[in-house]
C-alpha cells in the first residue's frame, strides 16, 4: 500500500486498504473488550488494578495512533514520519501482546502494514520478527509451546506475504495502465495538433496554387493588355480602347475568382458549362497568341477536382505563353483515353530549360512546381518538354480509375 495514492484510483486497491484498517481496529476493539471483561472485571490478586487500567489506556492509545496515521499518512506525509508511525504502532502492539493474549492476533494486519510500508528484505525481516513475537507471547501467557502455536502464525505470515505480492502486482499493473492512458492521451493531443498544422499547411499550399493559377495569371494578363494599350497610344486609339476593354474583362473575371475563393466554390470558369467549354473560352479570350482548342476521344464526366486541376493547368500554361514565350500559336488539347484523361498545351515560342526554373523571391517561377503538386496529389503526372528556340509542351496525365494508396 502506498499512502500517497489518492483513494478511489482503483476500487480494488481502495477496498483492500479499507479492509486492512477495519480488521486492525476490529481486532483491537475485540481484544480490549475481552480484556476488560476477563481481567478488569475479575482482577487477579497478584496484579494491581491500576496495571489493568494502564493496559486498557494503552489499547485506546494504540487505536488513536493507528487511526490518526491511517488517515494522515495518505495525504503526502514524508516517508520518515510514516516509518515513525509504523514503529510506534508496532511497539505499542508488542507491549499489549506481552501484557495479554487478547492482543496477540493483531499481528495479522501488522504483517500487511510492514509488507506494504517497508521495502525489499526489510519487510520480510519485520514479518519474521512479528511472527516470532506472536509465538513468544503465546508461550509467555500459556507456559507451553505446541505445534499450533508455531504453525498458525507462520501460515498467517506466509499468506500475508503472498497476498502482499499480489497486491503489489495489482498496484503496479494499475500504475502501468494509468501511465499508458496518460501516454495515449498525450499522443492523441500531439496527433491532433499535428493534423491541425498539416491542415493549415495544406490549405496554404492550396491557396497559393489557386492564387498563382488564377489571380496572378489574370493580373499578369491585365498588365500585358494595359502595356499594349499604352504602346498603341496615341497612334492607334481603337486598338488601345480594345486592349483596355479586354483588361477590364480580365479584371472582372479575376474579381469573380477572388469572390469564389471566399465562398470556396467551384471556379467561375466552370460555372457556366463543362471543362471543354471552359477551355474553349480560355483560348478565345487570349489575345496576342493564336490559341486553338481541340478534343480527342469521347468526353466523359470527370470528378470536380479533375476539372479544376486541368483548368488550372491550362490557365497557368497559357498565362506563361502570353507572358514569356513570345509565341505565335498555342494549342490546347483535351484527350479522353480508356484509362486516363490528358491535357496537352503546346506553343511555338522561345522555349526554356525546365531544369533551370526555380521559385524566385519576387513570387515568380512558382507555377510549374505548384502545378506538379496539384497533379501529383490526384495521382497524375506532369511532364514539361522544352528547349531554347524549340517551343514548349506541357502534358498532364490523370488516371480515370485511381487506386487507393496502400
KELUMTI-791556 format. One record per atom (N, C-alpha, C): y, z, x. Coordinates in steps of 0.2 Angstrom, whole numbers, padded with zeros to 4 digits, always signed. Layout:
// KELUMTI-791556
YZX
...
//
This chain:
// KELUMTI-791556
-0006+0000+0004
+0000+0000+0000
+0006+0000+0004
+0011-0004+0003
+0017-0005+0007
+0023-0002+0002
+0026+0003+0004
+0030+0006-0001
+0037+0003-0001
+0038-0002+0003
+0044-0006+0002
+0044-0012-0003
+0038-0013-0005
+0037-0018-0011
+0040-0016-0017
+0043-0020-0021
+0046-0018-0027
+0040-0018-0032
+0040-0013-0037
+0035-0013-0042
+0035-0019-0046
+0029-0022-0048
+0028-0027-0053
+0028-0034-0049
+0028-0034-0042
+0027-0040-0039
+0020-0043-0040
+0015-0039-0041
+0009-0041-0043
+0006-0036-0047
+0004-0038-0053
+0002-0032-0058
-0004-0028-0056
-0009-0032-0052
-0015-0028-0050
-0013-0023-0045
-0009-0025-0040
-0007-0020-0035
-0003-0015-0038
+0001-0016-0042
+0005-0011-0045
+0001-0006-0049
-0004-0008-0053
-0009-0004-0056
-0013+0001-0051
-0015-0002-0046
-0019+0001-0041
-0014+0007-0038
-0008+0006-0036
-0004+0011-0034
-0003+0016-0039
-0002+0014-0045
-0001+0019-0051
-0007+0024-0051
-0013+0021-0051
-0019+0024-0052
-0020+0029-0046
-0018+0027-0040
-0019+0032-0034
-0014+0038-0035
-0008+0037-0037
-0004+0043-0038
-0006+0047-0044
-0008+0044-0049
-0011+0048-0055
-0017+0052-0053
-0021+0049-0049
-0028+0053-0048
-0026+0059-0043
-0021+0058-0039
-0020+0064-0035
-0017+0069-0039
-0012+0068-0043
-0008+0073-0047
-0013+0076-0052
-0018+0072-0055
-0023+0074-0060
-0027+0079-0056
-0030+0077-0050
-0035+0082-0047
-0031+0088-0045
-0025+0088-0043
-0021+0094-0041
-0020+0098-0047
-0018+0095-0052
-0017+0099-0058
-0023+0103-0061
-0029+0099-0060
-0035+0102-0062
-0037+0107-0058
-0036+0106-0051
-0038+0112-0046
-0034+0118-0047
-0027+0117-0048
-0023+0123-0050
-0025+0127-0056
-0027+0123-0061
-0029+0126-0067
-0035+0130-0066
-0040+0127-0063
-0046+0130-0062
-0045+0136-0057
-0041+0136-0052
-0040+0142-0048
-0037+0147-0052
-0032+0146-0056
-0028+0151-0060
-0033+0155-0064
-0037+0151-0068
-0042+0154-0072
-0047+0158-0069
-0050+0156-0063
-0055+0159-0060
-0053+0165-0055
-0048+0163-0051
-0046+0168-0046
-0040+0172-0048
-0035+0170-0051
-0029+0174-0053
-0031+0178-0059
-0034+0175-0063
-0036+0179-0069
-0041+0185-0068
-0046+0184-0063
-0051+0189-0061
-0051+0189-0054
-0046+0193-0051
-0045+0193-0044
-0050+0197-0040
-0052+0195-0034
-0057+0198-0030
-0053+0204-0027
-0056+0210-0027
-0053+0216-0024
-0050+0216-0017
-0054+0212-0013
-0053+0211-0006
-0046+0207-0005
-0044+0203-0010
-0039+0199-0009
-0033+0201-0013
-0027+0202-0010
-0021+0205-0014
-0019+0199-0019
-0016+0202-0024
-0014+0197-0029
-0008+0192-0027
-0004+0195-0023
+0001+0190-0020
-0001+0184-0017
-0007+0185-0013
-0010+0179-0010
-0012+0174-0014
-0015+0176-0020
-0017+0171-0025
-0011+0167-0028
-0006+0171-0029
+0000+0168-0032
+0003+0163-0026
+0003+0165-0020
+0005+0161-0015
+0002+0154-0015
-0005+0154-0016
-0009+0148-0016
-0006+0144-0022
-0005+0147-0028
-0003+0143-0034
+0004+0140-0032
+0009+0144-0029
+0015+0141-0027
+0014+0135-0022
+0009+0136-0017
+0008+0131-0013
+0006+0124-0016
+0001+0125-0022
-0001+0120-0025
+0005+0116-0029
+0009+0120-0032
+0015+0117-0035
+0020+0113-0030
+0020+0117-0024
+0025+0113-0019
+0021+0107-0017
+0015+0107-0016
+0011+0100-0014
+0013+0095-0020
+0012+0097-0026
+0014+0092-0031
+0021+0089-0031
+0026+0094-0030
+0033+0092-0029
+0034+0087-0023
+0031+0089-0018
+0032+0085-0011
+0028+0078-0013
+0022+0078-0015
+0019+0072-0016
+0023+0067-0021
+0025+0070-0027
+0029+0066-0032
+0035+0063-0029
+0039+0067-0025
+0045+0065-0023
+0044+0059-0018
+0039+0060-0013
+0038+0055-0008
+0035+0049-0012
+0031+0049-0017
+0028+0043-0020
+0034+0039-0024
+0039+0043-0026
+0045+0039-0029
+0049+0036-0024
+0052+0040-0019
+0057+0038-0015
+0055+0034-0009
+0048+0035-0007
+0046+0031-0001
+0045+0024-0003
+0046+0022-0009
+0046+0015-0011
+0052+0011-0011
+0058+0015-0010
+0064+0012-0010
+0067+0010-0004
+0063+0009+0001
+0065+0007+0008
+0066+0012+0013
+0063+0018+0012
+0063+0023+0016
+0061+0021+0023
+0064+0023+0029
+0061+0021+0035
+0054+0024+0036
+0050+0020+0040
+0043+0022+0041
+0043+0029+0044
+0047+0032+0049
+0046+0038+0051
+0046+0044+0046
+0050+0043+0041
+0051+0048+0036
+0045+0047+0031
+0042+0041+0030
+0036+0041+0026
+0030+0044+0030
+0030+0044+0036
+0024+0047+0040
+0025+0054+0040
+0031+0057+0040
+0033+0064+0040
+0030+0067+0033
+0032+0063+0028
+0030+0064+0021
+0022+0065+0021
+0019+0060+0024
+0011+0060+0024
+0008+0066+0027
+0011+0068+0033
+0009+0073+0037
+0010+0080+0033
+0016+0080+0029
+0017+0086+0025
+0012+0087+0019
+0010+0081+0016
+0005+0082+0011
-0001+0084+0014
-0003+0081+0019
-0010+0082+0022
-0010+0090+0024
-0005+0092+0027
-0005+0099+0030
-0006+0104+0024
-0002+0103+0019
-0002+0107+0013
-0009+0107+0009
-0012+0101+0009
-0018+0100+0006
-0024+0104+0010
-0023+0103+0017
-0028+0107+0021
-0027+0114+0020
-0021+0117+0020
-0020+0124+0018
-0024+0126+0012
-0022+0122+0007
-0025+0124+0000
-0033+0123+0000
-0035+0118+0003
-0043+0117+0004
-0046+0123+0007
-0043+0126+0012
-0046+0131+0016
-0045+0138+0012
-0041+0138+0007
-0040+0144+0003
-0044+0144-0003
-0046+0138-0006
-0050+0137-0012
-0054+0131-0013
-0060+0131-0015
-0064+0125-0015
-0061+0120-0021
-0057+0122-0025
-0055+0118-0031
-0050+0112-0028
-0048+0113-0022
-0043+0108-0019
-0046+0103-0014
-0053+0104-0013
-0056+0100-0008
-0056+0093-0010
-0057+0092-0017
-0058+0085-0019
-0052+0080-0019
-0046+0084-0018
-0040+0080-0017
-0041+0075-0011
-0046+0076-0007
-0047+0072-0001
-0048+0064-0003
-0051+0063-0009
-0052+0056-0010
-0046+0052-0011
-0040+0054-0015
-0034+0050-0015
-0031+0050-0008
-0032+0056-0004
-0029+0056+0003
-0032+0050+0007
-0038+0049+0006
-0041+0043+0010
-0037+0037+0009
-0035+0035+0003
-0031+0029+0002
-0024+0029+0005
-0021+0035+0004
-0015+0036+0007
-0015+0035+0015
-0019+0038+0018
-0020+0037+0026
-0022+0029+0027
-0026+0026+0023
-0028+0020+0025
-0023+0015+0024
-0018+0016+0019
-0013+0011+0017
-0006+0012+0021
-0005+0019+0023
+0001+0020+0027
+0000+0020+0034
-0006+0021+0037
-0007+0021+0044
-0010+0014+0046
-0010+0013+0052
-0011+0006+0054
-0017+0006+0059
-0022+0001+0058
-0027+0000+0063
-0032+0006+0063
-0033+0008+0069
-0038+0013+0071
-0036+0020+0069
-0029+0021+0068
-0026+0027+0066
-0028+0029+0059
-0029+0024+0055
-0031+0025+0048
-0038+0028+0048
-0042+0024+0051
-0049+0026+0051
-0050+0033+0054
-0047+0035+0060
-0047+0041+0063
-0045+0047+0058
-0040+0045+0054
-0037+0050+0049
-0042+0051+0044
-0046+0046+0041
-0051+0046+0036
-0057+0051+0039
-0059+0050+0045
-0064+0054+0048
-0062+0061+0048
-0056+0062+0050
-0053+0069+0051
-0053+0073+0044
-0051+0069+0039
-0051+0072+0032
-0058+0073+0029
-0062+0068+0031
-0069+0069+0029
-0072+0076+0032
-0071+0076+0039
-0074+0082+0042
-0070+0089+0039
-0064+0088+0037
-0061+0094+0034
-0064+0096+0028
-0066+0091+0024
-0069+0092+0017
-0076+0096+0018
-0080+0093+0023
-0086+0096+0025
-0085+0103+0027
-0081+0104+0032
-0079+0111+0034
-0077+0116+0029
-0073+0113+0024
-0071+0118+0019
-0076+0120+0014
-0081+0115+0013
-0087+0117+0009
-0091+0122+0012
-0092+0121+0019
-0096+0126+0022
-0093+0133+0022
-0086+0133+0023
-0082+0139+0023
-0083+0143+0017
-0082+0139+0011
-0082+0143+0005
-0089+0144+0002
-0094+0140+0004
-0101+0141+0001
-0106+0144+0006
-0104+0145+0012
-0108+0148+0018
-0114+0144+0019
-0115+0138+0017
-0121+0134+0019
-0119+0127+0019
-0123+0123+0023
-0122+0116+0024
-0128+0112+0021
-0127+0108+0017
-0133+0104+0014
-0131+0096+0015
-0136+0093+0013
-0135+0085+0014
-0130+0083+0009
-0130+0085+0003
-0125+0083-0002
-0118+0084+0000
-0117+0090+0004
-0110+0092+0007
-0108+0086+0012
-0112+0084+0015
-0110+0078+0020
-0110+0071+0017
-0116+0070+0013
-0116+0063+0010
-0111+0062+0006
-0109+0066+0001
-0104+0065-0004
-0097+0063-0001
-0094+0067+0003
-0088+0065+0006
-0088+0059+0011
-0094+0058+0014
-0095+0052+0019
-0095+0046+0014
-0099+0046+0009
-0099+0040+0005
-0092+0038+0002
-0089+0044+0000
-0082+0043-0003
-0077+0039+0002
-0078+0042+0009
-0074+0039+0014
-0076+0031+0015
-0082+0030+0015
-0084+0023+0016
-0082+0018+0010
-0082+0021+0004
-0080+0017-0002
-0072+0016-0001
-0069+0021+0001
-0061+0021+0002
-0059+0016+0007
-0063+0015+0012
-0062+0010+0017
-0063+0003+0015
-0068+0002+0011
-0070-0004+0008
-0065-0006+0003
-0063-0002-0001
-0058-0003-0006
-0051-0005-0003
-0049-0001+0002
-0043-0002+0006
-0043-0009+0009
-0049-0011+0012
-0049-0018+0015
-0048-0023+0009
-0051-0022+0004
-0050-0027-0002
-0043-0027-0004
-0040-0021-0005
-0033-0021-0007
-0028-0024-0002
-0029-0023+0005
-0025-0027+0009
-0026-0034+0009
-0032-0037+0008
-0033-0044+0007
-0030-0047+0001
-0030-0043-0004
-0027-0045-0010
-0019-0045-0009
-0016-0040-0006
-0009-0040-0005
-0007-0046+0000
-0011-0047+0005
-0010-0052+0010
-0010-0059+0006
-0015-0060+0002
-0015-0066-0002
-0009-0067-0007
-0007-0061-0010
-0001-0061-0014
+0005-0063-0010
+0006-0061-0004
+0011-0062+0001
+0011-0070+0003
+0005-0072+0004
+0005-0079+0006
+0007-0084+0000
+0005-0082-0006
+0006-0085-0012
+0014-0085-0013
+0017-0080-0012
+0024-0079-0013
+0028-0083-0008
+0025-0083-0002
+0028-0087+0004
+0027-0095+0002
+0021-0097-0001
+0020-0104-0002
+0025-0106-0008
+0026-0102-0013
+0031-0103-0018
+0038-0104-0016
+0040-0100-0011
+0046-0100-0008
+0047-0106-0004
+0042-0108+0000
+0042-0114+0004
+0042-0120-0001
+0038-0120-0006
+0039-0126-0011
+0045-0127-0014
+0048-0121-0016
+0055-0121-0019
+0060-0124-0015
+0060-0122-0008
+0065-0124-0003
+0064-0132-0002
+0057-0134-0002
+0056-0141-0001
+0058-0145-0007
+0057-0142-0013
+0059-0146-0019
+0067-0147-0019
+0070-0142-0017
+0078-0142-0017
+0080-0147-0011
+0077-0147-0005
+0078-0151+0000
+0077-0158-0002
+0071-0160-0005
+0070-0166-0008
+0075-0169-0013
+0077-0164-0017
+0082-0166-0022
+0088-0168-0019
+0090-0164-0014
+0096-0166-0010
+0096-0172-0007
+0090-0173-0004
+0089-0180+0000
+0089-0186-0005
+0086-0185-0011
+0086-0190-0016
+0093-0192-0018
+0097-0186-0019
+0104-0187-0021
+0108-0191-0015
+0107-0189-0009
+0110-0193-0004
+0108-0200-0003
+0101-0201-0004
+0099-0208-0004
+0102-0212-0010
+0102-0209-0016
+0105-0212-0021
+0112-0214-0020
+0116-0210-0017
+0123-0211-0016
+0124-0217-0011
+0119-0216-0005
+0120-0222+0000
+0118-0228-0003
+0112-0229-0008
+0110-0235-0011
+0116-0238-0015
+0119-0233-0019
+0124-0235-0023
+0130-0238-0019
+0132-0235-0014
+0137-0238-0009
+0135-0244-0007
+0129-0245-0005
+0127-0252-0002
+0127-0257-0008
+0125-0255-0014
+0125-0260-0019
+0132-0262-0021
+0137-0257-0021
+0144-0259-0022
+0147-0263-0017
+0145-0262-0011
+0148-0266-0005
+0146-0273-0006
+0139-0274-0008
+0137-0281-0008
+0140-0284-0014
+0141-0281-0020
+0144-0283-0026
+0151-0285-0024
+0155-0281-0021
+0162-0282-0019
+0162-0288-0014
+0158-0288-0009
+0158-0294-0005
+0157-0301-0008
+0151-0300-0012
+0149-0307-0015
+0154-0309-0021
+0158-0305-0024
+0162-0307-0029
+0169-0306-0028
+0172-0300-0028
+0179-0299-0027
+0181-0302-0020
+0178-0300-0015
+0180-0303-0008
+0180-0310-0008
+0175-0313-0010
+0175-0321-0010
+0180-0324-0015
+0181-0320-0021
+0186-0323-0025
+0193-0322-0022
+0195-0317-0019
+0201-0316-0016
+0202-0321-0010
+0197-0322-0007
+0197-0327-0001
+0199-0334-0004
+0195-0336-0010
+0197-0342-0013
+0204-0342-0015
+0207-0337-0018
+0214-0337-0020
+0218-0338-0014
+0217-0335-0009
+0221-0336-0003
+0221-0343-0001
+0215-0346-0001
+0215-0353+0001
+0219-0358-0004
+0218-0356-0010
+0221-0360-0015
+0229-0360-0014
+0231-0353-0014
+0238-0352-0013
+0241-0355-0006
+0237-0355-0001
+0239-0358+0005
+0240-0366+0004
+0235-0369+0000
+0235-0376-0001
+0241-0378-0005
+0243-0373-0010
+0249-0374-0014
+0255-0374-0010
+0255-0369-0005
+0261-0368-0001
+0262-0375+0004
+0256-0377+0006
+0257-0383+0010
+0259-0390+0006
+0257-0389+0000
+0259-0395-0004
+0267-0395-0006
+0270-0390-0006
+0277-0389-0007
+0281-0391-0001
+0287-0395-0002
+0290-0397-0009
+0288-0404-0011
+0284-0407-0006
+0282-0414-0007
+0278-0416-0013
+0273-0412-0014
+0268-0413-0020
+0268-0407-0025
+0273-0407-0029
+0274-0401-0033
+0268-0401-0038
+0265-0407-0041
+0260-0407-0045
+0254-0404-0042
+0252-0406-0036
+0246-0403-0033
+0247-0395-0032
+0253-0393-0030
+0255-0386-0029
+0254-0382-0036
+0256-0385-0041
+0255-0382-0048
+0248-0381-0050
+0244-0387-0048
+0237-0387-0049
+0233-0381-0045
+0235-0380-0039
+0232-0375-0035
+0234-0368-0037
+0240-0367-0040
+0242-0361-0042
+0238-0359-0048
+0237-0364-0053
+0233-0363-0059
+0226-0361-0057
+0223-0365-0052
+0217-0363-0050
+0216-0356-0047
+0221-0354-0043
+0222-0347-0041
+0222-0342-0046
+0226-0344-0051
+0227-0339-0057
+0220-0338-0061
+0217-0344-0062
+0210-0344-0065
+0205-0339-0061
+0205-0340-0054
+0201-0336-0050
+0203-0329-0050
+0209-0327-0050
+0211-0320-0051
+0209-0317-0057
+0209-0321-0063
+0207-0319-0069
+0199-0317-0069
+0196-0322-0066
+0188-0321-0066
+0187-0315-0062
+0190-0314-0056
+0189-0308-0052
+0191-0301-0055
+0196-0302-0059
+0198-0296-0063
+0193-0294-0068
+0190-0299-0071
+0184-0298-0076
+0178-0295-0072
+0177-0297-0066
+0172-0295-0062
+0173-0287-0061
+0179-0285-0059
+0181-0278-0057
+0180-0274-0064
+0182-0277-0069
+0181-0273-0075
+0173-0272-0077
+0169-0277-0076
+0162-0276-0077
+0159-0271-0072
+0161-0271-0066
+0159-0266-0062
+0160-0259-0065
+0165-0258-0068
+0167-0251-0070
+0162-0250-0076
+0161-0255-0080
+0156-0254-0086
+0149-0255-0084
+0147-0257-0077
+0141-0258-0075
+0136-0262-0079
+0139-0268-0081
+0136-0273-0085
+0134-0279-0081
+0131-0284-0084
+0129-0290-0080
+0135-0294-0078
+0134-0298-0073
+0140-0302-0070
+0143-0306-0076
+0150-0306-0076
+0153-0310-0082
+0151-0318-0081
+0149-0320-0075
+0147-0327-0074
+0140-0328-0078
+0136-0323-0079
+0130-0324-0083
+0131-0323-0091
+0137-0320-0092
+0138-0318-0099
+0138-0323-0104
+0140-0329-0102
+0141-0335-0106
+0135-0340-0106
+0129-0338-0103
+0124-0343-0103
+0119-0340-0098
+0114-0345-0096
+0109-0343-0091
+0111-0345-0084
+0106-0343-0079
+0108-0344-0072
+0110-0352-0071
+0106-0357-0073
+0108-0363-0071
+0115-0365-0073
+0117-0363-0079
+0124-0364-0082
+0129-0360-0077
+0127-0354-0075
+0132-0351-0071
+0133-0354-0064
+0127-0357-0062
+0128-0360-0055
+0132-0367-0056
+0131-0370-0062
+0134-0376-0063
+0142-0375-0063
+0144-0370-0067
+0151-0368-0067
+0154-0366-0061
+0150-0363-0057
+0152-0361-0050
+0154-0367-0046
+0149-0372-0046
+0151-0378-0042
+0157-0382-0045
+0157-0382-0052
+0163-0386-0055
+0170-0382-0053
+0170-0376-0052
+0176-0373-0051
+0178-0373-0044
+0174-0375-0039
+0175-0376-0032
+0180-0381-0031
+0185-0380-0027
+0190-0385-0025
+0190-0386-0018
+0191-0392-0016
+0191-0394-0008
+0184-0396-0006
+0179-0395-0009
+0172-0397-0007
+0169-0400-0013
+0166-0406-0012
+0162-0409-0017
+0155-0405-0018
+0155-0401-0023
+0150-0396-0024
+0145-0399-0030
+0139-0400-0028
+0134-0403-0033
+0129-0398-0035
+0127-0398-0041
+0121-0393-0043
+0116-0397-0046
+0109-0395-0044
+0104-0398-0047
+0098-0393-0048
+0093-0394-0052
+0087-0390-0053
+0081-0394-0052
+0076-0391-0049
+0069-0393-0048
+0064-0389-0052
+0060-0392-0056
+0055-0389-0059
+0057-0387-0066
+0052-0384-0070
+0054-0381-0077
+0057-0374-0077
+0063-0374-0079
+0066-0367-0079
+0062-0362-0083
+0061-0356-0080
+0058-0350-0084
+0063-0344-0084
+0061-0340-0088
+0066-0334-0089
+0064-0329-0083
+0070-0327-0080
+0069-0323-0074
+0071-0316-0076
+0069-0311-0072
+0072-0304-0073
+0079-0304-0071
+0083-0300-0075
+0090-0300-0074
+0092-0299-0067
+0088-0294-0063
+0090-0293-0056
+0089-0300-0052
+0085-0304-0054
+0084-0310-0050
+0090-0315-0052
+0092-0315-0058
+0098-0319-0060
+0104-0317-0056
+0105-0310-0055
+0111-0308-0052
+0110-0309-0044
+0105-0308-0041
+0104-0309-0034
+0105-0317-0032
+0102-0321-0036
+0103-0328-0035
+0110-0331-0036
+0113-0328-0041
+0120-0330-0042
+0125-0327-0037
+0123-0321-0034
+0127-0318-0029
+0126-0322-0022
+0120-0324-0021
+0118-0328-0015
+0122-0335-0016
+0122-0338-0021
+0126-0344-0022
+0134-0343-0021
+0136-0338-0024
+0143-0337-0023
+0145-0335-0016
+0141-0331-0013
+0143-0330-0006
+0142-0336-0001
+0137-0340-0003
+0136-0346+0002
+0142-0351+0000
+0144-0352-0006
+0149-0357-0007
+0156-0354-0005
+0157-0348-0005
+0163-0345-0003
+0163-0346+0005
+0158-0345+0008
+0158-0346+0016
+0159-0354+0017
+0156-0358+0013
+0158-0365+0014
+0165-0367+0013
+0168-0364+0008
+0175-0365+0007
+0180-0362+0012
+0178-0356+0015
+0182-0353+0019
+0181-0355+0027
+0175-0357+0029
+0174-0358+0036
+0171-0364+0038
+0167-0368+0033
+0163-0373+0035
+0167-0380+0036
+0173-0381+0033
+0176-0387+0033
+0172-0393+0031
+0168-0392+0026
+0163-0397+0024
+0166-0401+0019
+0163-0407+0018
+0165-0412+0013
+0160-0411+0007
+0154-0409+0008
+0149-0409+0002
+0145-0403+0003
+0144-0400-0003
+0139-0394-0003
+0134-0395-0009
+0128-0394-0008
+0123-0395-0013
+0119-0388-0015
+0119-0386-0021
+0116-0380-0023
+0110-0382-0027
+0104-0380-0025
+0098-0382-0029
+0094-0376-0031
+0092-0376-0037
+0088-0370-0040
+0082-0373-0042
+0076-0370-0039
+0070-0373-0039
+0065-0368-0043
+0061-0370-0047
+0056-0366-0051
+0049-0368-0049
+0046-0365-0045
+0039-0366-0042
+0034-0362-0046
+0028-0363-0044
+0022-0359-0048
+0023-0352-0047
+0024-0350-0040
+0024-0343-0039
+0030-0340-0036
+0036-0344-0036
+0042-0342-0034
+0048-0346-0037
+0054-0343-0036
+0060-0346-0038
+0064-0347-0032
+0067-0353-0031
+0071-0354-0024
+0078-0356-0026
+0082-0354-0021
+0089-0356-0021
+0091-0359-0014
+0093-0365-0014
+0095-0368-0008
+0102-0371-0008
+0106-0369-0003
+0113-0371-0003
+0114-0374+0004
+0116-0381+0003
+0117-0385+0010
+0124-0387+0010
+0127-0387+0016
+0133-0390+0017
+0133-0394+0023
+0137-0399+0024
+0138-0404+0030
+0144-0402+0034
+0145-0395+0034
+0151-0393+0038
+0150-0392+0045
+0154-0388+0048
+0154-0387+0055
+0148-0383+0058
+0145-0379+0054
+0139-0375+0056
+0141-0370+0061
+0136-0366+0063
+0137-0360+0067
+0130-0358+0070
+0131-0353+0074
+0124-0350+0076
+0123-0343+0073
+0118-0343+0068
+0117-0337+0064
+0116-0331+0068
+0113-0331+0074
+0111-0325+0078
+0118-0322+0081
+0123-0326+0081
+0130-0323+0083
+0134-0320+0078
+0132-0320+0072
+0136-0317+0066
+0134-0310+0066
+0140-0306+0066
+0139-0299+0066
+0145-0296+0061
+0144-0290+0058
+0149-0287+0055
+0155-0285+0059
+0161-0286+0057
+0167-0285+0061
+0171-0279+0058
+0175-0276+0062
+0179-0270+0060
+0184-0272+0054
+0186-0279+0053
+0190-0280+0048
+0186-0281+0041
+0180-0280+0041
+0176-0281+0035
+0173-0288+0034
+0174-0293+0038
+0171-0299+0038
+0164-0299+0042
+0161-0305+0041
+0154-0305+0045
+0149-0301+0041
+0150-0298+0035
+0145-0294+0032
+0141-0298+0027
+0143-0304+0025
+0139-0307+0020
+0132-0309+0021
+0130-0311+0026
+0123-0313+0027
+0118-0307+0027
+0121-0301+0031
+0117-0295+0031
+0116-0292+0024
+0122-0292+0020
+0122-0289+0013
+0117-0294+0009
+0118-0300+0009
+0113-0305+0005
+0106-0304+0007
+0104-0303+0013
+0097-0302+0015
+0095-0295+0013
+0099-0290+0013
+0097-0284+0010
+0095-0284+0002
+0100-0288-0001
+0098-0289-0008
+0092-0292-0010
+0091-0298-0006
+0085-0302-0007
+0078-0298-0005
+0079-0295+0001
+0073-0291+0003
+0071-0285-0002
+0076-0282-0005
+0075-0277-0010
+0071-0279-0016
+0071-0286-0017
+0067-0289-0023
+0061-0292-0020
+0059-0291-0014
+0053-0293-0012
+0053-0300-0009
+0059-0303-0009
+0060-0310-0007
+0062-0311+0001
+0064-0317+0002
+0066-0319+0009
+0072-0323+0009
+0076-0322+0015
+0082-0326+0016
+0081-0330+0022
+0082-0336+0022
+0082-0340+0029
+0089-0344+0029
+0091-0344+0035
+0098-0347+0037
+0096-0352+0043
+0098-0358+0041
+0097-0363+0047
+0104-0367+0048
+0106-0366+0054
+0112-0369+0056
+0113-0370+0063
+0117-0374+0065
+0119-0376+0072
+0126-0379+0072
+0130-0378+0077
+0137-0381+0078
+0136-0388+0077
+0140-0391+0072
+0141-0398+0071
+0135-0401+0066
+0131-0397+0064
+0125-0399+0060
+0124-0396+0053
+0130-0393+0051
+0130-0391+0044
+0125-0384+0043
+0125-0382+0037
+0121-0375+0036
+0117-0376+0030
+0111-0373+0030
+0106-0372+0025
+0104-0365+0024
+0106-0362+0018
+0104-0356+0016
+0098-0356+0011
+0093-0353+0012
+0087-0353+0007
+0085-0346+0005
+0084-0345-0001
+0082-0339-0004
+0076-0340-0008
+0071-0336-0007
+0064-0336-0010
+0063-0329-0013
+0062-0330-0020
+0060-0324-0023
+0053-0325-0027
+0048-0320-0026
+0042-0321-0029
+0042-0320-0037
+0039-0324-0041
+0039-0324-0048
+0034-0318-0050
+0029-0316-0046
+0025-0311-0048
+0025-0306-0042
+0029-0301-0042
+0029-0296-0036
+0024-0291-0037
+0021-0290-0031
+0016-0284-0030
+0019-0278-0029
+0017-0273-0032
+0020-0266-0031
+0018-0264-0024
+0022-0261-0020
+0020-0258-0014
+0015-0253-0014
+0010-0253-0009
+0005-0248-0009
+0007-0242-0006
//
